[in-house]
Amino acid sequence: MNQRIEKILQYTKGPRVLDVGCVGGKLDVKNPYWLHAHLLQNFEYVIGVDINQEAINTLKQLGYNVLLRDAQKLDLNEKFDTIVLC
C-alpha cells in the first residue's frame, strides 16, 4: 500500500463510505493502488459512483456495488460516514 492510500484510509471513517470517481481513471481491478479495493477491504458498506459507463458495467458484472452517476447531480438518498473524492 502506498502513502496516498494509507493517508486516505486514515481519514476515512465508516462503516458507510461513498467513493466518488471509484473507477479511478482507467479501470484495473488488479492494480494494487486501486483505492476502491482498499476501501472495500476496510469498511463494511462501500458504494462507488462514476460517470464511466463501460467501467461501471464491468464492475457490476464483477459484483461490485457501483452506480453510474454524475457527482454534480448526485442524489442517492442515503447517508454516509465519509465521502471519498480522489
PyRosetta script that sets phi, psi and omega in degrees:
from pyrosetta import init, pose_from_sequence

init()
pose = pose_from_sequence("MNQRIEKILQYTKGPRVLDVGCVGGKLDVKNPYWLHAHLLQNFEYVIGVDINQEAINTLKQLGYNVLLRDAQKLDLNEKFDTIVLC")
pose.set_psi(1, 139.7)
pose.set_omega(1, -179.4)
pose.set_phi(2, -93.3)
pose.set_psi(2, 172.4)
pose.set_omega(2, -175.9)
pose.set_phi(3, -63.4)
pose.set_psi(3, -36.0)
pose.set_omega(3, 179.9)
pose.set_phi(4, -60.0)
pose.set_psi(4, -50.2)
pose.set_omega(4, -179.2)
pose.set_phi(5, -64.8)
pose.set_psi(5, -42.2)
pose.set_omega(5, 177.9)
pose.set_phi(6, -57.8)
pose.set_psi(6, -43.6)
pose.set_omega(6, -178.6)
pose.set_phi(7, -67.1)
pose.set_psi(7, -42.2)
pose.set_omega(7, 178.4)
pose.set_phi(8, -62.0)
pose.set_psi(8, -45.2)
pose.set_omega(8, 179.7)
pose.set_phi(9, -64.1)
pose.set_psi(9, -35.0)
pose.set_omega(9, 179.0)
pose.set_phi(10, -61.4)
pose.set_psi(10, -37.8)
pose.set_omega(10, -177.1)
pose.set_phi(11, -93.4)
pose.set_psi(11, -5.2)
pose.set_omega(11, -179.0)
pose.set_phi(12, -89.5)
pose.set_psi(12, 130.6)
pose.set_omega(12, 177.7)
pose.set_phi(13, -113.6)
pose.set_psi(13, 145.9)
pose.set_omega(13, -178.6)
pose.set_phi(14, -119.3)
pose.set_psi(14, -168.8)
pose.set_omega(14, 16.2)
pose.set_phi(15, -88.1)
pose.set_psi(15, -12.6)
pose.set_omega(15, -173.7)
pose.set_phi(16, -103.3)
pose.set_psi(16, 118.5)
pose.set_omega(16, -176.3)
pose.set_phi(17, -127.7)
pose.set_psi(17, 133.4)
pose.set_omega(17, 174.0)
pose.set_phi(18, -105.9)
pose.set_psi(18, 125.1)
pose.set_omega(18, 179.6)
pose.set_phi(19, -107.7)
pose.set_psi(19, 102.4)
pose.set_omega(19, -179.4)
pose.set_phi(20, -88.2)
pose.set_psi(20, 125.2)
pose.set_omega(20, -175.0)
pose.set_phi(21, 81.8)
pose.set_psi(21, 37.9)
pose.set_omega(21, -171.3)
pose.set_phi(22, -62.0)
pose.set_psi(22, -23.8)
pose.set_omega(22, -179.6)
pose.set_phi(23, -67.1)
pose.set_psi(23, -40.3)
pose.set_omega(23, 176.9)
pose.set_phi(24, 77.0)
pose.set_psi(24, 37.1)
pose.set_omega(24, -179.2)
pose.set_phi(25, 94.5)
pose.set_psi(25, -111.4)
pose.set_omega(25, 178.0)
pose.set_phi(26, -91.8)
pose.set_psi(26, 123.2)
pose.set_omega(26, -175.8)
pose.set_phi(27, -67.8)
pose.set_psi(27, 126.4)
pose.set_omega(27, 174.4)
pose.set_phi(28, -151.2)
pose.set_psi(28, 91.8)
pose.set_omega(28, -175.2)
pose.set_phi(29, -66.4)
pose.set_psi(29, -14.4)
pose.set_omega(29, 178.5)
pose.set_phi(30, -94.2)
pose.set_psi(30, -3.4)
pose.set_omega(30, 179.1)
pose.set_phi(31, -69.3)
pose.set_psi(31, 122.5)
pose.set_omega(31, -178.5)
pose.set_phi(32, -65.0)
pose.set_psi(32, -11.3)
pose.set_omega(32, 179.6)
pose.set_phi(33, -102.9)
pose.set_psi(33, 10.4)
pose.set_omega(33, 177.7)
pose.set_phi(34, -73.9)
pose.set_psi(34, 109.8)
pose.set_omega(34, -174.1)
pose.set_phi(35, -57.9)
pose.set_psi(35, -40.8)
pose.set_omega(35, -176.5)
pose.set_phi(36, -57.3)
pose.set_psi(36, -39.0)
pose.set_omega(36, 178.5)
pose.set_phi(37, -62.6)
pose.set_psi(37, -39.7)
pose.set_omega(37, 179.3)
pose.set_phi(38, -68.3)
pose.set_psi(38, -37.3)
pose.set_omega(38, 176.4)
pose.set_phi(39, -63.2)
pose.set_psi(39, -42.8)
pose.set_omega(39, 179.1)
pose.set_phi(40, -62.6)
pose.set_psi(40, -34.9)
pose.set_omega(40, -179.6)
pose.set_phi(41, -72.7)
pose.set_psi(41, -23.0)
pose.set_omega(41, -172.0)
pose.set_phi(42, -110.8)
pose.set_psi(42, -10.7)
pose.set_omega(42, -176.0)
pose.set_phi(43, -134.5)
pose.set_psi(43, 149.1)
pose.set_omega(43, -173.2)
pose.set_phi(44, -66.0)
pose.set_psi(44, -43.0)
pose.set_omega(44, -176.5)
pose.set_phi(45, -131.9)
pose.set_psi(45, 112.9)
pose.set_omega(45, 179.0)
pose.set_phi(46, -128.3)
pose.set_psi(46, 128.2)
pose.set_omega(46, 174.6)
pose.set_phi(47, -122.8)
pose.set_psi(47, 137.2)
pose.set_omega(47, -179.5)
pose.set_phi(48, -111.1)
pose.set_psi(48, 145.6)
pose.set_omega(48, 174.7)
pose.set_phi(49, -131.0)
pose.set_psi(49, 146.6)
pose.set_omega(49, 178.5)
pose.set_phi(50, -161.7)
pose.set_psi(50, 162.5)
pose.set_omega(50, 178.6)
pose.set_phi(51, -97.8)
pose.set_psi(51, -1.2)
pose.set_omega(51, 180.0)
pose.set_phi(52, -82.4)
pose.set_psi(52, 96.2)
pose.set_omega(52, -173.0)
pose.set_phi(53, -60.9)
pose.set_psi(53, -43.8)
pose.set_omega(53, -179.1)
pose.set_phi(54, -61.5)
pose.set_psi(54, -45.1)
pose.set_omega(54, -179.9)
pose.set_phi(55, -67.1)
pose.set_psi(55, -40.6)
pose.set_omega(55, 178.9)
pose.set_phi(56, -63.2)
pose.set_psi(56, -42.6)
pose.set_omega(56, 177.6)
pose.set_phi(57, -60.5)
pose.set_psi(57, -42.0)
pose.set_omega(57, 178.2)
pose.set_phi(58, -63.0)
pose.set_psi(58, -45.9)
pose.set_omega(58, -179.4)
pose.set_phi(59, -63.4)
pose.set_psi(59, -39.5)
pose.set_omega(59, 177.4)
pose.set_phi(60, -61.8)
pose.set_psi(60, -42.2)
pose.set_omega(60, 178.7)
pose.set_phi(61, -63.2)
pose.set_psi(61, -29.0)
pose.set_omega(61, 178.3)
pose.set_phi(62, -84.7)
pose.set_psi(62, -3.1)
pose.set_omega(62, 176.0)
pose.set_phi(63, 96.0)
pose.set_psi(63, 9.6)
pose.set_omega(63, 179.1)
pose.set_phi(64, -77.5)
pose.set_psi(64, 148.9)
pose.set_omega(64, 177.3)
pose.set_phi(65, -88.3)
pose.set_psi(65, 86.1)
pose.set_omega(65, -176.1)
pose.set_phi(66, -134.1)
pose.set_psi(66, 155.6)
pose.set_omega(66, -179.5)
pose.set_phi(67, -134.1)
pose.set_psi(67, 145.9)
pose.set_omega(67, 173.1)
pose.set_phi(68, -83.0)
pose.set_psi(68, 107.7)
pose.set_omega(68, -177.2)
pose.set_phi(69, -147.6)
pose.set_psi(69, 148.9)
pose.set_omega(69, 172.9)
pose.set_phi(70, -93.6)
pose.set_psi(70, 121.7)
pose.set_omega(70, -176.8)
pose.set_phi(71, -61.2)
pose.set_psi(71, -25.2)
pose.set_omega(71, 179.9)
pose.set_phi(72, -74.7)
pose.set_psi(72, -15.9)
pose.set_omega(72, -179.5)
pose.set_phi(73, -127.1)
pose.set_psi(73, 35.9)
pose.set_omega(73, -171.3)
pose.set_phi(74, -83.7)
pose.set_psi(74, 122.5)
pose.set_omega(74, 174.0)
pose.set_phi(75, -144.8)
pose.set_psi(75, 96.4)
pose.set_omega(75, -178.1)
pose.set_phi(76, -95.9)
pose.set_psi(76, -8.4)
pose.set_omega(76, -178.6)
pose.set_phi(77, 56.3)
pose.set_psi(77, 38.7)
pose.set_omega(77, 177.4)
pose.set_phi(78, -135.3)
pose.set_psi(78, 162.4)
pose.set_omega(78, 174.7)
pose.set_phi(79, -112.6)
pose.set_psi(79, 143.8)
pose.set_omega(79, -179.5)
pose.set_phi(80, -128.7)
pose.set_psi(80, 150.7)
pose.set_omega(80, 175.5)
pose.set_phi(81, -76.6)
pose.set_psi(81, -34.6)
pose.set_omega(81, 178.3)
pose.set_phi(82, -143.5)
pose.set_psi(82, 139.9)
pose.set_omega(82, 170.6)
pose.set_phi(83, -112.9)
pose.set_psi(83, 121.2)
pose.set_omega(83, -178.5)
pose.set_phi(84, -101.7)
pose.set_psi(84, 126.0)
pose.set_omega(84, 176.0)
pose.set_phi(85, -129.0)
pose.set_psi(85, 103.8)
pose.set_omega(85, -178.3)
pose.set_phi(86, -126.9)
pose.dump_pdb("model.pdb")
